[in-house]
Amino acid sequence: MDQKRLLLALLFSFAVLGAFDYIDTHFLPHQPAVTSTAASGPAGKTAQEEATTQPLAPTGITAGTSPAAASPGPRLAIAAPLMQGSIGLTGAVFDDITLPAYHETIDPNSPLVQIMGRRGGPTPTYAQFGWSGPAGVKVPTDSTLWTASGATLTPASPVTLSWDNGQGLTFQLLLSVDDKYMFTVNQNVINHGTAPVSLFPWSRVVRDYKPVEQTSWVLFDGPLGVFDGTLQQESYKALKNDKVWPSDGTTATKGQGGWAGITTKYWLAAVAPDSGAAMNASMSYGTVKDGDGGAYQTSFITSNAIIAPPGGQAGFTSHLFTGAKVVRILDAYQSEYHITNLYKAVDFGHLYILTKPIFFALDYLNGLTGNFGLAILIFTVGVKLLFFPLASYSYRSMARMKNVQPKIKALKDQYKDDQTGLQQATMALYKAEKINPASGCLPMLVQIPVFFSLYKVIFITIEMRQAPFYGWIHDLSAPDPTNLFTLFGLVPWDPATINPLLHVGLLPIIMGATMFLQQRLNPPAADPAQARMFQFMPLLFTFMLARSPAGLVLYWAWNNLLSVGQQWLIMRRAMPKKTLPAKA
């Protein structure tokens, strides 16, 4: 009964979690992060500060606008250990960044992963920093040609971009980059005039196309950010329908710091203003000429103006992350730069209290063994040891239940026309034999959250991406590449093009075999129809998990084998000893 209850519990849990995620996304209220499509002056500003109120970005994306693509021109090269590319000096656009440590596929000759793409190309994605100013003050735009103090930006060589507006103001972007994925941008304004100037620094991440979204309900893909300490996720579809987030168009000053950007399964581009600054945040959708005609933007603008006094200067510091969502790197940046909840860029989900510790356990074991597959096997042993007392109690109860099957059959014969009497007699028998019919559920119910958390970790973390095991398993985060219906590669065709169900690899078949073996150790179901249904469960789950990450199937198969060994040993010890015939 243990295996049967597990199967039913898992099927029920899949349905419940799927339903909860849908209800949570579409119906439950979320604390909104207040936004603004324009920088509105908070109460108490001077008349001059109120005059600086302008759209969030002079070339910003708002409904119905179509900003011009950045003109071709000189570029500033980027050369960092984990990033390479360039910045367009026309518009000071971060629109060309690739990651030399990551390839698109497991083929080492495949293209490098591209985080930011140039406008005018097939995947325009970029970040930008600028200012909103009072009427009559020229601020940098998309057509502004900046002058760079150096030819290449490296961790050892910061670069300053400068532009003189011809009105006594020099705008500067002081750029530095570390040895991983973080830029630091200091937006500085030097005032050579005789009157103070108030400006609102802004920053934004824009995607001028809609990517192919992940279809799994366990993963968020799209614009997101942490505003006033709260994670806000807005799907591409919702943002396109509403044009602006929140959809009611409310405007208010948010709390200090935060971050905002656009994420995919493994990659993130996000801006994070100074942690001590009060900011207004926004997400918006508009139309553009590039990409597929639609643009998605997340952005910040300061709630309070910076004031450059006559003969002085004023600055504002932000950070730009463009890279892989490596958990330990995000945690380090969160601590170093005081970026609120940056770890939430990795979608650990509602079971965060389990998923992140499980990730760290696997990551640690991978460091010891050099193989995430071995880490999963060792982790599974640890889970079995943790739940050993519960499992032992369950298996002993199951063994006693198996032993009393003849007595239960006799009771059925005795009470075949009296269901009430049969139930009472059966419960009395269970009590006399110290059997708990529900004991088989306990260890499995406890392990279900572990199973789903492990699935989440394998599916979403970049550390598991393209992680090999042994033999034919070259990527634990992808399904088993072999296929029964091609005779494991002997027949040159892809039956999955006919139906995705026609992809069943060797590892899922092994998993199904271990499930069948474990099922054979369990007491048979009392209902013959139910017994026949459970006989098909190993086959059903073989097809259900065939397209799941290989790492998850590996966990299930190994867990089944450990359970078989544990169950066989406990039940063998619990079997009644045969009485030897007396010697004559």
C-alpha positions as CSV (number, residue, x, y, z in Angstrom):
1,M,0.0,0.0,0.0
2,D,3.0,2.3,0.6
3,Q,3.8,2.6,-3.1
4,K,0.1,3.0,-4.0
5,R,-0.4,5.8,-1.6
6,L,2.7,7.5,-2.8
7,L,1.5,7.4,-6.4
8,L,-1.9,8.8,-5.5
9,A,-0.4,11.4,-3.3
10,L,1.9,12.6,-6.0
11,L,-0.8,12.8,-8.6
12,F,-3.0,14.7,-6.1
13,S,0.0,17.0,-5.2
14,F,0.7,17.8,-8.9
15,A,-2.9,18.8,-9.3
16,V,-3.0,20.9,-6.1
17,L,0.2,22.8,-6.8
18,G,-0.8,23.5,-10.3
19,A,-4.1,24.8,-9.2
20,F,-2.6,26.9,-6.5
21,D,-0.1,28.5,-8.8
22,Y,-2.8,29.4,-11.3
23,I,-5.1,30.8,-8.6
24,D,-2.2,32.7,-7.0
25,T,-1.2,34.2,-10.3
26,H,-4.6,35.2,-11.6
27,F,-6.9,35.7,-8.6
28,L,-5.1,36.3,-5.3
29,P,-4.1,39.9,-4.4
30,H,-0.5,40.9,-4.3
31,Q,1.0,43.9,-2.7
32,P,1.7,46.2,-5.6
33,A,4.9,48.1,-6.1
34,V,3.8,51.6,-6.9
35,T,5.2,53.0,-10.2
36,S,5.2,56.0,-12.3
37,T,5.4,56.5,-16.1
38,A,6.6,59.9,-15.3
39,A,8.8,61.4,-12.6
40,S,6.4,63.2,-10.4
41,G,7.7,65.7,-7.8
42,P,6.9,64.7,-4.3
43,A,5.2,67.2,-1.9
44,G,7.4,70.0,-0.7
45,K,9.6,70.5,-3.8
46,T,10.6,73.9,-4.9
47,A,9.3,75.4,-8.0
48,Q,12.6,74.8,-9.8
49,E,12.5,71.1,-8.8
50,E,8.9,70.8,-10.0
51,A,10.0,72.1,-13.3
52,T,12.3,69.2,-13.8
53,T,9.4,66.8,-13.9
54,Q,9.7,65.0,-17.3
55,P,8.9,61.6,-18.7
56,L,10.9,58.8,-17.1
57,A,13.3,58.8,-20.0
58,P,13.4,61.2,-22.9
59,T,13.6,58.2,-25.2
60,G,11.6,55.9,-22.8
61,I,9.1,53.3,-23.9
62,T,5.5,54.4,-23.3
63,A,2.3,53.2,-24.9
64,G,2.2,54.4,-28.5
65,T,5.8,55.6,-28.8
66,S,8.4,54.4,-31.2
67,P,11.9,55.5,-30.2
68,A,14.6,55.5,-32.8
69,A,17.2,52.8,-32.8
70,A,20.7,53.8,-31.7
71,S,22.8,55.0,-34.7
72,P,25.8,53.0,-35.8
73,G,29.0,54.5,-34.4
74,P,32.0,54.0,-32.2
75,R,31.9,51.5,-29.3
76,L,33.6,51.0,-26.0
77,A,34.9,47.4,-25.7
78,I,34.2,45.3,-22.6
79,A,36.8,42.7,-21.5
80,A,36.0,41.0,-18.2
81,P,36.7,37.4,-17.1
82,L,33.0,36.4,-17.4
83,M,31.7,39.1,-19.8
84,Q,32.7,40.4,-23.2
85,G,31.2,42.8,-25.7
86,S,30.8,46.5,-26.1
87,I,28.8,49.6,-25.2
88,G,27.4,51.8,-28.0
89,L,28.8,55.3,-27.5
90,T,25.8,56.7,-29.4
91,G,23.3,56.8,-26.7
92,A,25.6,55.1,-24.1
93,V,23.7,51.9,-24.6
94,F,24.7,48.6,-23.0
95,D,23.6,46.4,-25.9
96,D,26.3,43.9,-26.7
97,I,27.2,41.5,-23.9
98,T,28.0,37.8,-24.2
99,L,29.1,35.2,-21.6
100,P,32.3,33.3,-22.5
101,A,31.7,30.7,-19.8
102,Y,28.3,29.6,-21.3
103,H,27.4,28.1,-24.7
104,E,23.9,27.8,-26.1
105,T,24.1,24.0,-26.1
106,I,26.4,21.3,-24.7
107,D,28.4,21.5,-28.0
108,P,31.5,23.5,-27.1
109,N,31.5,25.0,-30.6
110,S,27.9,26.3,-30.3
111,P,27.4,30.1,-29.9
112,L,28.1,31.9,-26.6
113,V,25.1,32.9,-24.6
114,Q,24.1,36.5,-25.4
115,I,22.6,38.6,-22.6
116,M,22.3,41.9,-24.4
117,G,21.6,42.4,-28.1
118,R,21.9,45.4,-30.3
119,R,18.9,47.3,-31.5
120,G,18.3,46.6,-35.1
121,G,19.2,42.9,-34.5
122,P,17.0,39.9,-34.0
123,T,17.1,40.1,-30.1
124,P,17.4,43.8,-29.1
125,T,17.9,44.0,-25.3
126,Y,19.8,46.8,-23.6
127,A,20.3,48.9,-20.5
128,Q,20.6,52.7,-20.4
129,F,21.3,55.4,-17.8
130,G,20.2,59.1,-18.2
131,W,18.6,62.1,-16.7
132,S,15.3,64.0,-16.8
133,G,15.7,67.7,-16.5
134,P,13.8,71.0,-16.5
135,A,12.4,72.5,-19.7
136,G,15.2,74.2,-21.7
137,V,18.0,72.0,-20.2
138,K,19.6,69.7,-22.8
139,V,20.1,66.2,-21.4
140,P,21.6,63.2,-23.2
141,T,19.4,61.3,-25.6
142,D,19.6,58.3,-27.9
143,S,21.5,60.3,-30.5
144,T,24.0,61.7,-28.1
145,L,27.6,60.8,-29.0
146,W,29.6,60.2,-25.9
147,T,33.4,60.6,-25.6
148,A,35.2,57.7,-23.8
149,S,38.4,58.2,-21.8
150,G,39.7,54.8,-22.8
151,A,39.3,52.1,-25.5
152,T,38.4,49.1,-23.3
153,L,36.5,48.7,-20.0
154,T,38.2,46.1,-17.8
155,P,38.1,45.4,-14.1
156,A,41.5,47.1,-13.8
157,S,40.6,50.0,-16.2
158,P,37.5,52.1,-15.4
159,V,36.3,54.4,-18.2
160,T,34.5,57.7,-18.1
161,L,32.0,58.7,-20.8
162,S,31.5,62.5,-21.2
163,W,29.2,64.8,-23.0
164,D,29.0,68.6,-22.9
165,N,25.5,70.0,-23.5
166,G,26.8,73.4,-24.6
167,Q,24.9,75.1,-21.8
168,G,27.5,74.9,-19.1
169,L,26.8,71.3,-18.1
170,T,29.0,68.3,-18.5
171,F,27.4,64.9,-18.1
172,Q,29.5,61.9,-17.2
173,L,29.0,58.2,-16.8
174,L,31.8,56.8,-14.7
175,L,31.9,53.1,-15.6
176,S,33.6,50.2,-13.8
177,V,33.2,46.5,-14.1
178,D,34.1,43.6,-11.7
179,D,35.4,40.2,-12.5
180,K,32.0,38.6,-12.7
181,Y,28.7,40.3,-13.9
182,M,28.4,43.7,-12.2
183,F,28.8,47.1,-13.7
184,T,28.9,50.2,-11.4
185,V,27.7,53.4,-13.1
186,N,28.1,56.8,-11.5
187,Q,25.9,59.4,-13.2
188,N,27.8,62.6,-12.6
189,V,26.9,66.2,-13.6
190,I,29.4,69.0,-13.5
191,N,27.9,72.5,-13.5
192,H,30.0,75.2,-15.0
193,G,27.2,77.8,-14.9
194,T,26.1,80.4,-12.3
195,A,22.8,78.8,-11.2
196,P,22.0,75.4,-9.6
197,V,20.5,72.7,-11.8
198,S,18.2,70.0,-10.5
199,L,18.1,66.6,-12.4
200,F,16.4,63.2,-11.9
201,P,18.8,60.3,-12.8
202,W,17.0,57.3,-14.3
203,S,18.0,53.8,-15.4
204,R,16.2,51.1,-17.4
205,V,16.4,47.7,-18.9
206,V,14.5,47.2,-22.2
207,R,13.7,44.2,-24.3
208,D,12.4,45.2,-27.8
209,Y,11.0,41.7,-28.5
210,K,9.1,38.9,-26.8
211,P,11.3,35.8,-26.3
212,V,10.0,32.3,-26.4
213,E,8.7,31.9,-22.8
214,Q,9.2,28.8,-20.7
215,T,5.9,26.9,-20.5
216,S,6.4,25.3,-17.1
217,W,4.3,26.6,-14.3
218,V,7.2,26.2,-11.9
219,L,9.2,29.0,-13.5
220,F,8.7,32.8,-14.0
221,D,10.0,34.4,-17.2
222,G,9.7,38.1,-17.9
223,P,9.9,41.6,-16.2
224,L,10.4,41.6,-12.5
225,G,11.9,43.5,-9.6
226,V,11.9,44.1,-5.9
227,F,10.3,47.4,-4.9
228,D,9.9,48.4,-1.3
229,G,11.1,45.0,-0.3
230,T,8.4,43.1,-2.2
231,L,9.0,40.9,-5.3
232,Q,6.8,42.0,-8.2
233,Q,6.6,39.8,-11.3
234,E,4.6,40.9,-14.4
235,S,4.2,38.5,-17.3
236,Y,4.7,39.7,-20.9
237,K,1.1,39.1,-21.6
238,A,-0.2,41.1,-18.7
239,L,2.2,44.0,-19.4
240,K,1.2,44.1,-23.0
241,N,-2.5,44.1,-22.1
242,D,-2.2,46.7,-19.4
243,K,0.5,48.9,-21.1
244,V,1.8,50.0,-17.7
245,W,2.2,48.4,-14.3
246,P,0.2,48.8,-12.0
247,S,-2.7,48.9,-14.5
248,D,-4.5,51.6,-12.6
249,G,-1.7,54.1,-13.3
250,T,-1.2,55.0,-9.7
251,T,2.0,57.0,-8.9
252,A,3.8,57.1,-5.6
253,T,7.3,57.3,-4.1
254,K,8.7,53.9,-3.3
255,G,11.1,52.8,-0.6
256,Q,14.8,52.9,-0.7
257,G,16.9,50.9,-3.2
258,G,15.5,47.7,-4.8
259,W,16.2,46.3,-8.3
260,A,14.3,45.8,-11.5
261,G,15.0,44.0,-14.7
262,I,14.0,41.2,-17.1
263,T,14.8,37.6,-16.5
264,T,14.8,34.3,-18.3
265,K,15.3,30.8,-16.9
266,Y,19.0,31.2,-16.3
267,W,19.9,34.8,-17.2
268,L,19.2,38.3,-15.8
269,A,19.6,41.9,-16.8
270,A,18.7,44.2,-13.9
271,V,19.5,47.7,-12.6
272,A,19.9,48.4,-8.9
273,P,20.0,52.0,-7.7
274,D,21.9,53.1,-4.6
275,S,20.5,51.3,-1.7
276,G,19.9,54.5,0.3
277,A,18.0,56.4,-2.5
278,A,14.3,56.8,-2.6
279,M,13.1,55.7,-6.0
280,N,10.0,55.5,-8.3
281,A,9.8,52.3,-10.3
282,S,7.8,51.3,-13.4
283,M,7.2,48.5,-15.8
284,S,5.7,49.4,-19.2
285,Y,5.0,48.2,-22.7
286,G,5.1,50.1,-26.0
287,T,5.6,49.7,-29.7
288,V,9.0,50.1,-31.5
289,K,10.4,49.5,-34.9
290,D,13.0,46.9,-33.8
291,G,12.5,43.3,-32.8
292,D,8.9,42.1,-33.2
293,G,7.4,45.5,-32.7
294,G,6.8,45.4,-29.0
295,A,9.0,46.6,-26.2
296,Y,9.0,45.7,-22.5
297,Q,10.7,48.0,-20.0
298,T,11.6,48.1,-16.3
299,S,13.0,51.3,-14.9
300,F,13.8,53.5,-12.0
301,I,13.9,57.2,-11.5
302,T,14.9,59.1,-8.3
303,S,12.1,60.5,-6.2
304,N,14.3,63.4,-5.2
305,A,16.3,65.5,-7.6
306,I,20.1,65.7,-7.4
307,I,21.2,69.4,-7.4
308,A,24.5,70.4,-9.1
309,P,25.5,73.8,-7.5
310,P,27.3,76.5,-9.5
311,G,30.9,75.5,-10.0
312,G,30.2,72.1,-8.4
313,Q,28.9,68.7,-9.3
314,A,26.3,66.1,-8.3
315,G,26.2,62.3,-8.8
316,F,24.1,59.2,-8.4
317,T,25.4,55.6,-8.3
318,S,23.6,52.5,-9.7
319,H,24.6,49.0,-10.5
320,L,23.9,46.9,-13.6
321,F,23.8,43.1,-13.4
322,T,24.1,41.3,-16.8
323,G,24.9,37.6,-16.4
324,A,24.1,34.2,-15.2
325,K,21.9,33.7,-12.1
326,V,24.5,31.9,-10.1
327,V,23.1,31.6,-6.6
328,R,26.3,32.3,-4.7
329,I,27.2,35.3,-6.9
330,L,23.7,36.8,-6.4
331,D,24.0,36.3,-2.7
332,A,27.4,37.9,-2.6
333,Y,26.2,41.0,-4.6
334,Q,23.1,41.3,-2.3
335,S,25.4,41.5,0.7
336,E,28.1,43.6,-0.9
337,Y,25.9,46.3,-2.5
338,H,22.9,46.0,-0.1
339,I,20.6,45.1,-2.9
340,T,17.3,44.0,-1.3
341,N,16.3,40.4,-2.0
342,L,18.4,40.0,-5.1
343,Y,18.4,36.3,-4.4
344,K,14.8,36.3,-5.5
345,A,15.9,36.6,-9.1
346,V,16.3,32.8,-8.9
347,D,12.7,31.4,-8.8
348,F,13.0,29.1,-5.8
349,G,9.2,29.4,-5.4
350,H,6.8,28.9,-2.5
351,L,8.9,26.1,-1.0
352,Y,11.9,28.4,-0.7
353,I,12.5,27.1,2.8
354,L,13.3,23.7,1.3
355,T,14.5,24.5,-2.2
356,K,17.4,26.7,-1.4
357,P,18.8,24.4,1.4
358,I,18.5,21.5,-1.0
359,F,20.3,23.5,-3.7
360,F,23.2,24.3,-1.2
361,A,23.4,20.6,-0.2
362,L,23.6,19.5,-3.8
363,D,26.1,22.3,-4.7
364,Y,28.3,21.3,-1.7
365,L,28.2,17.6,-2.6
366,N,29.0,18.5,-6.2
367,G,32.1,20.3,-5.0
368,L,33.2,17.2,-3.2
369,T,32.5,14.7,-6.0
370,G,32.8,16.9,-9.1
371,N,29.5,15.5,-10.4
372,F,26.0,16.6,-9.8
373,G,24.7,13.2,-10.6
374,L,26.7,11.7,-7.7
375,A,25.6,14.6,-5.6
376,I,22.0,13.6,-6.2
377,L,22.7,10.0,-5.3
378,I,24.4,10.9,-2.1
379,F,21.6,13.4,-1.3
380,T,19.0,10.7,-1.8
381,V,20.8,8.5,0.7
382,G,20.8,11.3,3.2
383,V,17.1,11.8,2.7
384,K,16.5,8.1,3.2
385,L,18.5,8.2,6.4
386,L,16.7,11.2,7.7
387,F,13.3,9.5,7.2
388,F,14.6,6.1,8.2
389,P,12.6,5.8,11.5
390,L,9.3,6.7,9.7
391,A,10.0,4.3,6.9
392,S,11.0,1.5,9.2
393,Y,7.7,1.9,11.2
394,S,5.8,2.0,7.9
395,Y,7.4,-1.1,6.4
396,R,7.0,-3.1,9.7
397,S,3.3,-2.2,9.7
398,M,3.1,-3.3,6.0
399,A,4.9,-6.6,6.8
400,R,2.4,-7.3,9.6
401,M,-0.5,-6.4,7.2
402,K,0.9,-8.8,4.6
403,N,1.1,-11.5,7.3
404,V,-2.6,-11.2,8.2
405,Q,-3.9,-11.3,4.6
406,P,-5.2,-14.9,5.2
407,K,-7.1,-13.8,8.2
408,I,-8.5,-10.8,6.3
409,K,-9.6,-13.2,3.5
410,A,-11.3,-15.4,6.1
411,L,-13.1,-12.4,7.5
412,K,-14.4,-11.5,4.0
413,D,-15.7,-15.0,3.6
414,Q,-17.4,-14.8,7.0
415,Y,-18.9,-11.3,6.5
416,K,-19.5,-11.4,2.7
417,D,-23.0,-10.0,3.1
418,D,-22.3,-7.7,6.0
419,Q,-20.0,-4.8,5.0
420,T,-20.5,-3.0,8.4
421,G,-19.5,-6.2,10.2
422,L,-16.5,-6.8,7.9
423,Q,-15.2,-3.3,8.6
424,Q,-15.6,-3.7,12.4
425,A,-14.0,-7.1,12.4
426,T,-11.1,-5.9,10.2
427,M,-10.4,-2.9,12.5
428,A,-10.5,-5.2,15.5
429,L,-8.0,-7.4,13.8
430,Y,-5.7,-4.5,13.0
431,K,-5.9,-3.4,16.6
432,A,-5.1,-6.9,17.9
433,E,-2.1,-7.2,15.5
434,K,-0.9,-3.6,16.2
435,I,-1.3,-2.5,12.5
436,N,-1.9,1.1,11.5
437,P,-3.4,1.1,8.0
438,A,-2.4,4.7,7.5
439,S,1.2,4.2,8.5
440,G,2.3,3.7,4.9
441,C,1.3,7.3,4.0
442,L,3.5,9.0,6.6
443,P,7.0,8.7,5.1
444,M,5.8,9.3,1.6
445,L,3.8,12.4,2.5
446,V,6.8,13.9,4.2
447,Q,9.0,13.2,1.2
448,I,6.6,14.7,-1.4
449,P,7.8,18.3,-0.6
450,V,11.4,17.1,-1.0
451,F,10.6,15.6,-4.4
452,F,9.0,18.8,-5.7
453,S,11.7,21.0,-4.2
454,L,14.4,18.8,-5.9
455,Y,12.5,19.1,-9.2
456,K,12.5,22.9,-8.8
457,V,16.2,23.0,-8.1
458,I,17.1,20.8,-11.0
459,F,14.8,22.7,-13.3
460,I,15.7,26.3,-12.5
461,T,19.3,26.6,-11.2
462,I,22.0,27.4,-13.7
463,E,24.4,25.3,-11.7
464,M,22.5,22.2,-13.0
465,R,22.4,23.5,-16.5
466,Q,24.3,21.1,-18.9
467,A,25.7,19.3,-15.8
468,P,26.8,15.8,-17.1
469,F,26.4,12.5,-15.3
470,Y,27.9,9.3,-16.8
471,G,27.3,7.4,-20.0
472,W,24.6,8.8,-22.2
473,I,23.4,11.5,-19.7
474,H,25.2,14.7,-20.7
475,D,22.8,17.1,-19.2
476,L,21.0,16.4,-15.9
477,S,18.6,19.4,-16.4
478,A,17.3,18.0,-19.7
479,P,15.3,14.8,-20.5
480,D,17.1,11.5,-21.2
481,P,18.2,11.9,-24.9
482,T,17.8,8.2,-25.7
483,N,14.5,6.9,-27.0
484,L,12.9,3.4,-26.9
485,F,11.0,4.1,-30.1
486,T,14.2,4.6,-32.1
487,L,15.6,1.4,-30.6
488,F,18.0,3.8,-28.7
489,G,19.5,5.3,-31.8
490,L,19.4,2.4,-34.3
491,V,16.4,3.9,-36.2
492,P,17.2,7.4,-37.6
493,W,13.9,9.2,-37.0
494,D,12.4,11.3,-34.2
495,P,9.0,9.9,-33.2
496,A,8.5,12.9,-30.8
497,T,7.6,15.0,-33.9
498,I,4.5,12.8,-34.2
499,N,3.7,12.9,-30.5
500,P,5.8,14.1,-27.5
501,L,4.7,10.9,-25.6
502,L,6.8,8.9,-28.1
503,H,10.0,9.9,-26.3
504,V,10.9,7.4,-23.5
505,G,14.6,7.2,-22.6
506,L,16.5,4.4,-21.0
507,L,16.7,6.1,-17.6
508,P,12.9,6.5,-17.3
509,I,12.6,2.8,-18.2
510,I,15.0,1.9,-15.4
511,M,12.9,4.1,-13.1
512,G,9.7,2.3,-14.1
513,A,11.4,-1.1,-13.5
514,T,12.4,-0.1,-10.0
515,M,8.9,1.1,-9.3
516,F,7.5,-2.2,-10.5
517,L,10.0,-4.1,-8.3
518,Q,9.0,-2.0,-5.3
519,Q,5.3,-2.5,-6.0
520,R,5.8,-6.3,-5.9
521,L,6.9,-6.0,-2.3
522,N,3.7,-4.3,-1.2
523,P,0.5,-6.0,0.0
524,P,-2.0,-6.4,-2.9
525,A,-5.0,-4.1,-3.0
526,A,-8.2,-5.5,-1.6
527,D,-10.2,-4.4,-4.6
528,P,-9.3,-6.4,-7.7
529,A,-10.1,-3.5,-10.0
530,Q,-7.9,-1.2,-7.9
531,A,-5.1,-3.8,-8.0
532,R,-5.2,-3.9,-11.8
533,M,-5.1,-0.1,-11.9
534,F,-2.0,0.0,-9.7
535,Q,-0.3,-2.6,-12.0
536,F,-0.2,0.1,-14.7
537,M,1.2,2.8,-12.5
538,P,4.9,2.0,-13.2
539,L,4.1,2.2,-16.9
540,L,2.2,5.4,-16.5
541,F,4.9,7.1,-14.5
542,T,7.5,6.0,-17.0
543,F,5.7,8.0,-19.6
544,M,5.0,10.9,-17.2
545,L,8.6,11.4,-16.2
546,A,10.1,10.6,-19.6
547,R,10.3,14.3,-20.5
548,S,11.4,15.4,-17.0
549,P,15.0,16.4,-16.2
550,A,17.2,13.4,-16.1
551,G,18.5,14.4,-12.7
552,L,14.9,14.0,-11.3
553,V,14.4,10.6,-12.9
554,L,17.8,9.6,-11.5
555,Y,16.7,10.6,-8.0
556,W,13.4,8.7,-8.3
557,A,15.0,5.5,-9.6
558,W,17.8,5.5,-7.0
559,N,15.2,6.3,-4.3
560,N,13.1,3.3,-5.4
561,L,16.2,1.0,-5.3
562,L,17.0,2.1,-1.8
563,S,13.4,1.7,-0.7
564,V,13.3,-1.8,-2.2
565,G,16.4,-2.8,-0.2
566,Q,15.1,-1.2,3.0
567,Q,11.6,-2.6,2.5
568,W,12.9,-6.1,1.7
569,L,15.2,-6.2,4.8
570,I,12.6,-5.0,7.2
571,M,9.7,-7.1,5.9
572,R,12.0,-10.2,5.8
573,R,12.8,-9.7,9.5
574,A,9.1,-9.1,10.3
575,M,8.0,-12.3,8.6
576,P,6.9,-15.1,11.0
577,K,9.6,-17.7,11.6
578,K,8.7,-21.2,10.3
579,T,8.3,-23.8,13.0
580,L,10.6,-26.8,12.5
581,P,9.1,-30.2,12.9
582,A,10.0,-32.0,16.1
583,K,12.5,-34.8,15.8
584,A,11.3,-38.3,16.4
